């Protein structure tokens, strides 16, 4: 089966449309699938083989012949949907081995539909599990899965589902003040020097690095009380922190800034630090006007 032949039916609750939207983007970019190969009823830009977007006899027959793969996005909303329960049962009755349950953020394996309790499942909010997901889709599609193509959209997906709007269904209860806060987004990874382009063009890689740099700055500021971020000039962001961030943090900031070809200025109580991608040295000037 070639990538042009592979088609994927995503069984999901419509309350999880934001989560599925991020998942579709991961498949499109990371696995190089086309929108016409993905069937997700809540996503208007994907193919629609059914008038209602739901499962039917024709699709079940294609599943039996291994012509279509199915991904079940299991969340609280999925469990509460009678139609999703029907789809899970229909997929099980098809006898297809190309049915993969994926667990939404915070959802455990105990939530799997009973008929798929013994089936391999992956957690969408776990980095290693996402690699398994990508490898399985690539195997079904008979395409190579290269880290240079897969890792950037994978990290984007993990960042996207860490936000409340896409981390789960609308039916999720709000956390009470006594409950543990949701885990913060993981630190984004820079894509590295532009010469390591992989399968990206230079412009694509630069844009991805700039998007990742912005996400990193937001993460950097978010973990430091009293810190602020000024993005009035998107190519020259300004960070203000209440305490010196330390050598390792500055080196990390430098790696992101140089990969994004952005000039960044950081104001600390003791000095002003400027990282310029066109200057090999980090400029550090003390408040008294002397260079550090």
Sine and cosine of phi, psi and omega as CSV:
sin_phi,cos_phi,sin_psi,cos_psi,sin_omega,cos_omega
0.00,0.00,0.76,-0.65,0.01,-1.00
-0.99,-0.11,0.21,-0.98,0.01,-1.00
-0.89,0.46,-0.48,0.88,0.04,-1.00
-0.93,0.36,-0.44,0.90,-0.04,-1.00
-1.00,0.03,-0.49,0.87,-0.06,-1.00
-0.90,0.44,0.75,-0.66,0.12,-0.99
-0.78,-0.63,0.59,-0.81,-0.07,-1.00
-0.82,-0.57,0.82,-0.58,0.10,-1.00
-0.99,-0.15,0.84,-0.54,0.00,-1.00
-0.97,-0.23,0.95,-0.31,0.04,-1.00
-1.00,0.07,0.85,-0.52,-0.08,-1.00
-0.36,-0.93,0.29,-0.96,0.11,-0.99
-1.00,0.09,0.62,-0.78,-0.04,-1.00
-0.92,0.40,-0.35,0.94,0.08,-1.00
-0.92,0.39,-0.28,0.96,0.01,-1.00
-0.99,-0.17,0.44,0.90,-0.09,-1.00
-0.87,0.49,-0.58,0.81,0.00,-1.00
-0.93,0.36,-0.63,0.77,0.06,-1.00
-0.89,0.45,-0.69,0.72,-0.01,-1.00
-0.93,0.36,-0.57,0.82,0.06,-1.00
-0.86,0.52,-0.70,0.71,0.03,-1.00
-0.91,0.41,-0.61,0.79,0.01,-1.00
-0.91,0.40,-0.65,0.76,0.03,-1.00
-0.89,0.46,-0.67,0.74,0.02,-1.00
-0.88,0.47,-0.61,0.79,0.04,-1.00
-0.89,0.46,-0.66,0.76,0.02,-1.00
-0.93,0.37,-0.64,0.76,-0.03,-1.00
-0.92,0.40,-0.71,0.71,-0.09,-1.00
-1.00,0.04,-0.75,0.66,-0.08,-1.00
-0.95,0.32,-0.59,0.81,-0.02,-1.00
-0.95,-0.31,0.01,1.00,0.03,-1.00
0.85,0.52,0.56,0.83,0.09,-1.00
-0.99,0.17,0.34,-0.94,0.06,-1.00
-0.99,-0.13,0.45,-0.90,0.03,-1.00
-0.82,0.57,-0.53,0.85,-0.03,-1.00
-0.94,0.35,-0.24,0.97,-0.02,-1.00
-1.00,-0.03,-0.11,0.99,-0.08,-1.00
-0.89,-0.45,0.74,-0.67,0.01,-1.00
-0.90,-0.44,0.97,-0.24,0.03,-1.00
-0.70,-0.72,0.94,-0.35,-0.19,-0.98
-0.89,0.45,-0.38,0.92,-0.01,-1.00
-1.00,0.04,-0.09,1.00,-0.06,-1.00
-0.94,-0.33,0.96,-0.29,-0.10,-1.00
-0.90,0.44,-0.38,0.93,-0.06,-1.00
-1.00,0.00,0.03,1.00,0.04,-1.00
-0.99,-0.13,0.18,-0.98,-0.03,-1.00
-0.92,0.38,0.41,-0.91,0.06,-1.00
-0.75,-0.66,0.97,-0.23,-0.01,-1.00
-1.00,0.03,-0.17,0.98,-0.04,-1.00
-0.79,-0.61,0.61,-0.79,0.00,-1.00
-0.83,0.56,-0.59,0.81,-0.04,-1.00
-0.99,-0.14,-0.11,0.99,-0.06,-1.00
0.98,0.17,0.11,0.99,-0.06,-1.00
-0.98,-0.19,0.12,-0.99,-0.03,-1.00
-0.96,0.27,0.52,-0.85,0.05,-1.00
-0.55,-0.84,-0.03,-1.00,-0.08,-1.00
-0.88,0.47,-0.63,0.78,-0.02,-1.00
-0.90,0.44,-0.68,0.73,0.01,-1.00
-0.91,0.41,-0.65,0.76,0.02,-1.00
-0.87,0.49,-0.63,0.78,0.02,-1.00
-0.91,0.41,-0.62,0.78,0.04,-1.00
-0.92,0.39,-0.56,0.83,0.08,-1.00
-0.90,0.43,-0.68,0.74,0.01,-1.00
-0.87,0.49,-0.59,0.81,-0.01,-1.00
-1.00,0.07,0.10,0.99,0.03,-1.00
0.90,0.43,0.43,0.90,0.01,-1.00
-1.00,0.00,-0.24,0.97,0.01,-1.00
-0.73,-0.68,0.68,-0.73,0.12,-0.99
-0.98,-0.19,0.45,-0.89,-0.01,-1.00
-0.81,-0.59,0.67,-0.74,0.07,-1.00
-0.87,-0.50,0.84,-0.54,0.03,-1.00
-0.99,-0.16,0.90,-0.44,0.00,-1.00
-1.00,-0.02,0.99,-0.12,-0.13,-0.99
-1.00,0.02,0.88,-0.48,0.04,-1.00
-0.63,-0.77,-0.03,-1.00,0.08,-1.00
-0.89,0.45,-0.63,0.78,0.01,-1.00
-0.91,0.42,-0.61,0.79,0.03,-1.00
-0.89,0.47,-0.70,0.71,0.00,-1.00
-0.90,0.44,-0.54,0.84,-0.04,-1.00
-1.00,0.09,0.01,1.00,-0.03,-1.00
-0.99,-0.16,0.86,-0.51,0.03,-1.00
-0.90,0.44,-0.59,0.81,-0.03,-1.00
-0.94,0.35,-0.61,0.79,0.05,-1.00
-0.90,0.43,-0.61,0.80,0.06,-1.00
-0.88,0.47,-0.66,0.75,0.04,-1.00
-0.89,0.45,-0.70,0.72,0.00,-1.00
-0.88,0.48,-0.66,0.75,0.02,-1.00
-0.87,0.49,-0.68,0.73,0.03,-1.00
-0.90,0.43,-0.66,0.75,-0.01,-1.00
-0.91,0.41,-0.64,0.77,0.03,-1.00
-0.91,0.42,-0.62,0.78,0.03,-1.00
-0.91,0.42,-0.68,0.73,0.00,-1.00
-0.91,0.41,-0.40,0.92,0.00,-1.00
-0.91,0.41,-0.40,0.92,-0.02,-1.00
0.97,0.25,0.13,0.99,-0.04,-1.00
-0.93,0.36,0.64,-0.77,0.09,-1.00
-1.00,0.00,-0.07,1.00,0.00,-1.00
-0.98,-0.19,0.81,0.59,0.08,-1.00
-0.84,-0.55,0.88,-0.48,-0.08,-1.00
-0.86,-0.50,0.92,-0.38,0.12,-0.99
-0.98,0.21,0.72,-0.70,0.10,-1.00
-0.85,-0.52,0.67,-0.74,-0.10,-1.00
-0.99,-0.14,0.80,-0.61,0.03,-1.00
-0.92,0.39,0.17,-0.99,-0.02,-1.00
-0.81,0.59,0.79,-0.61,0.05,-1.00
0.98,0.19,0.05,1.00,-0.04,-1.00
-0.99,-0.12,0.76,-0.65,-0.02,-1.00
-1.00,-0.07,0.19,-0.98,-0.04,-1.00
-0.91,0.42,-0.35,0.94,0.02,-1.00
-0.91,0.42,-0.27,0.96,-0.02,-1.00
-1.00,0.04,-0.06,1.00,0.00,-1.00
-0.88,0.48,0.58,-0.82,0.12,-0.99
-0.81,0.58,0.64,-0.77,-0.10,-0.99
-0.81,0.58,-0.60,0.80,-0.06,-1.00
-0.94,0.34,-0.27,0.96,0.02,-1.00
-0.89,-0.45,0.37,0.93,-0.05,-1.00
-0.89,0.46,-0.46,0.89,-0.01,-1.00
-0.98,-0.18,0.18,0.98,-0.06,-1.00
-1.00,-0.04,0.52,-0.85,0.10,-0.99
-0.84,0.54,0.75,-0.66,0.04,-1.00
-0.74,-0.68,0.50,-0.87,0.03,-1.00
-0.85,-0.53,0.52,-0.85,0.05,-1.00
-1.00,-0.01,0.84,-0.54,-0.05,-1.00
-0.94,0.34,-0.31,0.95,-0.03,-1.00
-0.98,-0.18,0.30,0.95,0.02,-1.00
-0.86,-0.52,0.82,-0.58,-0.06,-1.00
-0.82,0.57,-0.78,0.62,-0.02,-1.00
-0.89,0.46,-0.58,0.81,0.01,-1.00
-0.91,0.41,-0.60,0.80,0.03,-1.00
-0.90,0.43,-0.57,0.82,0.08,-1.00
-0.89,0.45,-0.66,0.75,0.05,-1.00
-0.89,0.45,-0.65,0.76,0.03,-1.00
-0.87,0.50,-0.76,0.65,0.00,-1.00
-0.88,0.47,-0.65,0.76,0.00,-1.00
-0.90,0.43,-0.62,0.78,0.00,-1.00
-0.93,0.36,-0.69,0.72,0.04,-1.00
-0.88,0.48,-0.68,0.74,0.00,-1.00
-0.89,0.45,-0.62,0.79,0.03,-1.00
-0.90,0.43,-0.72,0.69,0.03,-1.00
-0.88,0.48,-0.63,0.78,-0.05,-1.00
-0.99,0.11,-0.19,0.98,-0.04,-1.00
0.85,0.53,0.77,0.64,0.03,-1.00
-0.78,-0.63,0.45,-0.89,0.07,-1.00
-0.97,0.25,0.58,-0.81,0.06,-1.00
-0.91,-0.41,0.98,-0.21,-0.06,-1.00
-1.00,-0.07,0.63,-0.77,0.03,-1.00
-0.83,0.56,-0.60,0.80,-0.03,-1.00
-0.90,0.43,-0.48,0.88,0.03,-1.00
-1.00,0.01,-0.60,0.80,-0.14,-0.99
-1.00,0.09,-0.67,0.74,-0.16,-0.99
-0.89,0.45,-0.71,0.70,0.00,-1.00
-0.85,0.52,-0.78,0.63,0.03,-1.00
-0.92,0.39,-0.45,0.90,0.07,-1.00
-0.90,0.44,-0.72,0.69,0.03,-1.00
-0.91,0.42,-0.61,0.80,0.06,-1.00
-0.88,0.47,-0.65,0.76,0.02,-1.00
-0.89,0.45,-0.72,0.69,-0.01,-1.00
-0.88,0.47,-0.61,0.79,0.05,-1.00
-0.93,0.37,-0.64,0.77,-0.04,-1.00
-0.91,0.42,-0.67,0.75,-0.06,-1.00
-0.99,0.16,-0.10,1.00,0.05,-1.00
-0.99,0.17,-0.19,0.98,0.02,-1.00
-1.00,0.06,0.51,-0.86,-0.06,-1.00
-0.85,0.53,-0.52,0.85,-0.09,-1.00
-0.93,0.37,-0.42,0.91,-0.07,-1.00
-0.81,-0.59,0.02,1.00,-0.07,-1.00
-0.96,0.29,-0.26,0.97,0.00,-1.00
-0.04,-1.00,-0.22,-0.98,-0.08,-1.00
-0.98,0.19,0.30,-0.95,0.03,-1.00
-0.93,0.36,-0.28,0.96,-0.04,-1.00
-0.99,0.14,-0.10,0.99,0.01,-1.00
-0.89,0.45,0.68,-0.73,0.02,-1.00
-0.95,0.30,0.43,-0.90,0.05,-1.00
-0.98,0.20,0.60,-0.80,-0.01,-1.00
-0.95,0.32,0.69,-0.73,0.05,-1.00
-0.98,0.18,0.30,-0.95,-0.02,-1.00
-0.85,0.53,-0.44,0.90,-0.04,-1.00
-0.99,0.11,-0.25,0.97,-0.01,-1.00
-0.97,0.22,0.44,-0.90,0.03,-1.00
-0.91,0.42,0.67,-0.75,0.01,-1.00
-0.92,0.40,0.42,-0.91,0.03,-1.00
-0.90,0.43,0.56,-0.83,0.00,-1.00
-0.89,0.45,0.59,-0.81,0.01,-1.00
-0.97,0.25,0.36,-0.93,0.01,-1.00
-0.88,0.47,0.58,-0.82,0.03,-1.00
-0.93,0.36,0.43,-0.90,0.02,-1.00
-0.90,0.44,0.80,-0.59,0.03,-1.00
-0.90,0.44,0.47,-0.88,0.02,-1.00
-0.97,-0.24,0.75,-0.67,0.07,-1.00
-0.94,0.35,0.47,-0.88,-0.04,-1.00
-0.99,0.12,-0.16,0.99,0.06,-1.00
1.00,-0.06,-0.04,-1.00,-0.06,-1.00
-0.86,0.50,0.49,-0.87,-0.03,-1.00
-0.91,0.42,-0.36,0.93,-0.01,-1.00
-0.93,0.37,-0.40,0.92,0.06,-1.00
-1.00,-0.01,0.92,0.39,-0.16,-0.99
-0.97,0.26,-0.41,0.91,-0.09,-1.00
0.88,0.47,-0.77,-0.64,-0.02,-1.00
-0.99,-0.15,0.20,0.98,0.03,-1.00
-0.99,-0.11,0.47,-0.88,0.18,-0.98
-0.97,0.23,0.24,-0.97,0.00,-1.00
-0.88,0.47,-0.67,0.74,0.00,-1.00
-0.90,0.43,-0.65,0.76,0.01,-1.00
-0.90,0.44,-0.68,0.73,-0.03,-1.00
-0.92,0.38,-0.64,0.77,0.03,-1.00
-0.89,0.46,-0.68,0.73,0.00,-1.00
-0.90,0.43,-0.66,0.75,0.04,-1.00
-0.90,0.45,-0.66,0.75,0.02,-1.00
-0.90,0.44,-0.61,0.79,0.00,-1.00
-0.94,0.34,-0.62,0.78,0.06,-1.00
-0.91,0.42,-0.64,0.77,0.01,-1.00
-0.94,0.35,-0.57,0.82,0.03,-1.00
-0.90,0.43,-0.68,0.73,0.03,-1.00
-0.88,0.48,-0.70,0.72,0.02,-1.00
-0.89,0.46,-0.62,0.79,0.02,-1.00
-0.91,0.42,-0.69,0.72,0.01,-1.00
-0.87,0.50,-0.67,0.75,0.02,-1.00
-0.90,0.44,-0.64,0.77,0.06,-1.00
-0.91,0.40,-0.69,0.72,-0.03,-1.00
-0.86,0.52,-0.73,0.69,-0.02,-1.00
-0.95,0.30,-0.62,0.79,-0.05,-1.00
-0.89,0.46,-0.45,0.89,-0.04,-1.00
-1.00,-0.04,0.03,1.00,-0.03,-1.00
-0.86,-0.51,0.93,-0.36,0.01,-1.00
-0.83,0.56,0.73,-0.69,0.04,-1.00
0.99,0.13,-0.08,1.00,0.00,-1.00
-0.98,0.22,0.50,-0.87,0.02,-1.00
-0.74,-0.67,0.36,-0.93,0.00,-1.00
-0.73,-0.68,0.80,-0.60,0.02,-1.00
-0.93,-0.37,0.92,-0.40,0.01,-1.00
-0.93,-0.37,0.47,0.89,0.01,-1.00
-0.84,0.55,-0.64,0.77,0.13,-0.99
-0.94,-0.34,0.96,-0.27,-0.13,-0.99
-0.89,0.46,-0.34,0.94,0.00,-1.00
-1.00,-0.08,-0.11,0.99,0.00,-1.00
-0.66,-0.75,0.91,0.41,-0.01,-1.00
-0.91,0.42,0.47,-0.88,0.01,-1.00
-0.83,-0.56,0.79,-0.61,0.00,-1.00
-0.90,-0.43,0.70,-0.71,0.08,-1.00
-0.85,-0.53,0.80,-0.60,-0.02,-1.00
-0.82,-0.57,0.45,-0.89,-0.05,-1.00
-0.99,0.13,-0.39,0.92,0.00,-1.00
-0.72,-0.70,0.37,-0.93,0.05,-1.00
-0.89,0.46,0.76,-0.64,-0.08,-1.00
-0.97,0.24,-0.25,0.97,-0.01,-1.00
1.00,-0.08,0.32,-0.95,-0.10,-1.00
-0.90,0.44,-0.72,0.70,-0.06,-1.00
-0.89,0.46,-0.65,0.76,0.01,-1.00
-0.90,0.43,-0.62,0.78,0.01,-1.00
-0.92,0.39,-0.65,0.76,0.04,-1.00
-0.89,0.45,-0.64,0.77,0.02,-1.00
-0.91,0.41,-0.69,0.72,0.05,-1.00
-0.87,0.49,-0.65,0.76,0.02,-1.00
-0.89,0.46,-0.66,0.75,-0.01,-1.00
-0.87,0.49,-0.68,0.73,0.02,-1.00
-0.92,0.39,-0.70,0.71,-0.05,-1.00
-0.89,0.45,-0.68,0.73,-0.01,-1.00
-0.94,0.35,-0.60,0.80,0.04,-1.00
-0.91,0.41,-0.53,0.85,-0.02,-1.00
-1.00,-0.01,-0.10,0.99,-0.07,-1.00
0.81,0.59,0.69,0.72,0.04,-1.00
-0.90,-0.43,0.59,-0.81,0.14,-0.99
-1.00,0.02,0.77,-0.63,0.02,-1.00
-0.81,-0.59,0.66,-0.75,0.03,-1.00
-0.88,-0.47,0.74,-0.67,0.03,-1.00
-0.87,-0.49,0.80,-0.60,0.06,-1.00
-0.98,-0.19,0.86,-0.52,0.09,-1.00
-0.90,-0.43,0.15,-0.99,0.01,-1.00
-0.88,0.48,-0.40,0.92,-0.10,-0.99
-0.95,-0.30,-0.40,0.92,-0.11,-0.99
-0.39,-0.92,0.16,-0.99,0.11,-0.99
-0.90,-0.44,0.83,-0.55,-0.05,-1.00
-0.94,-0.33,0.81,-0.59,0.01,-1.00
-0.86,-0.51,0.80,-0.60,0.06,-1.00
-0.92,-0.39,0.90,-0.43,-0.04,-1.00
-0.88,-0.47,0.87,-0.49,-0.04,-1.00
-0.88,0.48,-0.31,0.95,0.00,-1.00
-1.00,-0.08,0.03,1.00,0.04,-1.00
-0.85,-0.52,0.87,-0.49,-0.09,-1.00
-0.90,0.43,-0.34,0.94,-0.05,-1.00
-0.96,-0.28,0.59,-0.81,0.11,-0.99
-0.98,0.19,0.81,-0.59,-0.02,-1.00
-1.00,0.01,0.82,-0.58,0.00,-1.00
-0.81,-0.59,0.89,-0.45,-0.04,-1.00
-0.88,-0.48,0.80,-0.60,0.01,-1.00
-0.95,0.30,0.29,-0.96,-0.03,-1.00
-0.89,0.46,-0.37,0.93,0.01,-1.00
-1.00,0.08,0.10,1.00,0.07,-1.00
1.00,-0.05,-0.01,1.00,0.00,-1.00
-1.00,-0.08,0.46,-0.89,0.07,-1.00
-0.97,0.23,0.65,-0.76,0.01,-1.00
-0.98,0.19,0.00,0.00,0.00,0.00
